[in-house]
Amino acid sequence: MSNVIIKESKRKITHPTDDPMWEKKQKLAERRIKEGKMTFASEAEERDYNKRVSASKFNIKGLPALYPPDKIKPLCIGDIPDMTDEDCKKIEEEEKRIASIKDIDLECSRCGKITSHSISPVQVFCHDCGMQRPDYLNRYEELIKLIPKEEKS
């Protein structure tokens, strides 16, 4: 038998203000913000930090976001919302954009030879060197007609 007796703690922290160190943490966070110690490498990093801080009521802006989110996003397929008309339009536009992309052999000024190029109404580039070709961009319709019929489909 063990001599260890486990008692339930009377001190329960169910809200941040129940924490006796809450005011001290807030003052520390405010001081860190005023002193400019909260710097981020990019806007994306700052957005991620703000999202993590706002995910739990125990996190304080100005201190590391140590507490996990109060709510966890559902992972069940049944919780995914139905597609809206806007979603359907976006999918159709993306399918049209992908269908408009064709590969064609064109002369590349950087490679110095005829190479395979990807051509679409908004972009043309060489597959070998990656050079953007705005000079071919205005000739999309004309260049598409040059592709043999069996390759178009």
C-alpha positions as CSV (number, residue, x, y, z in Angstrom):
1,M,0.0,0.0,0.0
2,S,1.1,3.5,-0.6
3,N,1.1,6.3,1.8
4,V,0.1,8.9,-0.8
5,I,-3.2,10.6,-0.3
6,I,-4.6,12.6,-3.2
7,K,-6.9,15.5,-2.3
8,E,-8.9,17.5,-4.7
9,S,-7.7,21.1,-4.9
10,K,-10.0,23.8,-3.6
11,R,-8.5,26.3,-6.0
12,K,-10.2,26.0,-9.4
13,I,-9.4,28.5,-12.2
14,T,-12.4,28.5,-14.5
15,H,-11.9,32.0,-15.7
16,P,-8.8,34.1,-16.2
17,T,-9.7,36.5,-13.5
18,D,-9.7,33.7,-11.0
19,D,-5.9,33.4,-11.4
20,P,-4.2,35.4,-8.7
21,M,-1.4,36.2,-11.1
22,W,-3.8,37.6,-13.8
23,E,-3.1,41.3,-13.1
24,K,0.6,40.8,-13.0
25,K,0.5,38.9,-16.3
26,Q,-1.5,41.7,-17.9
27,K,0.9,44.4,-16.7
28,L,3.8,42.4,-18.0
29,A,2.1,42.0,-21.4
30,E,1.4,45.7,-21.7
31,R,5.0,46.5,-20.8
32,R,6.3,44.1,-23.5
33,I,4.0,45.7,-26.1
34,K,5.1,49.3,-25.1
35,E,8.8,48.3,-25.2
36,G,8.4,46.9,-28.7
37,K,9.4,43.3,-27.7
38,M,6.5,41.9,-29.7
39,T,8.1,41.8,-33.2
40,F,7.2,39.4,-36.0
41,A,9.2,38.3,-39.1
42,S,6.1,38.7,-41.4
43,E,2.5,39.7,-41.4
44,A,1.5,36.0,-41.6
45,E,3.4,35.2,-38.4
46,E,1.6,38.1,-36.6
47,R,-1.8,36.9,-37.9
48,D,-1.1,33.4,-36.7
49,Y,0.0,34.7,-33.3
50,N,-3.2,36.9,-33.0
51,K,-5.3,33.9,-34.0
52,R,-3.7,31.7,-31.3
53,V,-4.1,34.3,-28.6
54,S,-7.8,34.9,-29.4
55,A,-8.5,31.1,-29.4
56,S,-8.4,30.9,-25.6
57,K,-9.6,33.3,-23.0
58,F,-6.5,32.5,-20.9
59,N,-4.0,33.8,-23.4
60,I,-2.9,37.4,-23.1
61,K,-1.8,39.5,-26.1
62,G,1.8,40.4,-25.4
63,L,2.7,37.0,-23.9
64,P,3.3,33.6,-25.6
65,A,0.0,31.9,-26.5
66,L,0.5,28.8,-24.3
67,Y,-3.1,27.8,-23.8
68,P,-4.9,25.6,-26.3
69,P,-8.1,26.7,-28.1
70,D,-11.3,26.7,-26.1
71,K,-13.1,25.1,-29.0
72,I,-11.7,22.6,-31.5
73,K,-12.9,22.5,-35.1
74,P,-15.0,19.5,-35.9
75,L,-13.3,16.8,-38.0
76,C,-16.5,15.0,-39.1
77,I,-17.4,15.0,-42.7
78,G,-21.0,15.6,-41.8
79,D,-20.0,19.0,-40.3
80,I,-18.8,20.3,-43.6
81,P,-21.3,22.9,-44.9
82,D,-23.0,22.4,-48.2
83,M,-21.5,24.1,-51.2
84,T,-23.0,27.5,-52.0
85,D,-23.5,29.0,-55.5
86,E,-20.4,31.1,-55.0
87,D,-18.4,27.9,-54.4
88,C,-19.8,26.3,-57.5
89,K,-18.9,29.4,-59.6
90,K,-15.3,29.4,-58.2
91,I,-14.9,25.7,-59.1
92,E,-16.3,26.3,-62.6
93,E,-13.9,29.3,-63.1
94,E,-10.9,27.2,-61.9
95,E,-11.9,24.4,-64.3
96,K,-12.1,26.8,-67.2
97,R,-8.7,28.3,-66.3
98,I,-7.1,24.9,-66.2
99,A,-8.7,23.9,-69.5
100,S,-7.3,27.0,-71.1
101,I,-3.7,26.1,-70.3
102,K,-2.0,24.5,-73.2
103,D,1.6,23.3,-74.0
104,I,3.1,24.4,-77.3
105,D,6.6,24.5,-78.8
106,L,7.8,28.1,-79.2
107,E,11.1,29.8,-79.7
108,C,12.7,30.9,-76.4
109,S,15.1,33.9,-76.4
110,R,16.9,32.7,-73.2
111,C,17.3,29.1,-74.2
112,G,18.1,30.0,-77.8
113,K,16.1,27.1,-79.3
114,I,12.5,25.9,-79.7
115,T,11.3,24.6,-76.3
116,S,8.0,23.6,-74.7
117,H,6.0,26.6,-73.3
118,S,2.9,26.7,-71.2
119,I,0.4,29.2,-72.6
120,S,-2.8,30.5,-71.1
121,P,-4.8,33.8,-71.6
122,V,-3.0,35.3,-68.6
123,Q,0.5,33.8,-68.7
124,V,3.1,32.3,-71.0
125,F,6.4,30.7,-69.8
126,C,9.2,28.4,-70.9
127,H,9.2,24.9,-69.3
128,D,13.0,24.7,-69.5
129,C,14.2,28.0,-68.1
130,G,11.0,29.4,-66.6
131,M,11.2,32.7,-68.4
132,Q,8.0,34.7,-68.6
133,R,7.0,35.5,-72.2
134,P,4.7,38.5,-72.3
135,D,5.5,38.9,-76.0
136,Y,3.4,35.7,-76.7
137,L,0.7,36.7,-74.3
138,N,-1.3,38.9,-76.7
139,R,-1.2,36.1,-79.3
140,Y,-3.0,33.4,-77.3
141,E,-5.9,32.8,-79.7
142,E,-3.5,32.7,-82.7
143,L,-1.1,30.3,-81.0
144,I,-3.9,27.9,-79.9
145,K,-5.0,27.5,-83.6
146,L,-1.4,26.2,-84.3
147,I,-1.8,23.2,-81.9
148,P,-2.8,20.0,-83.9
149,K,-6.3,18.8,-83.3
150,E,-5.3,15.5,-81.5
151,E,-3.2,17.4,-79.0
152,K,-6.0,19.9,-78.0
153,S,-8.2,17.3,-76.3
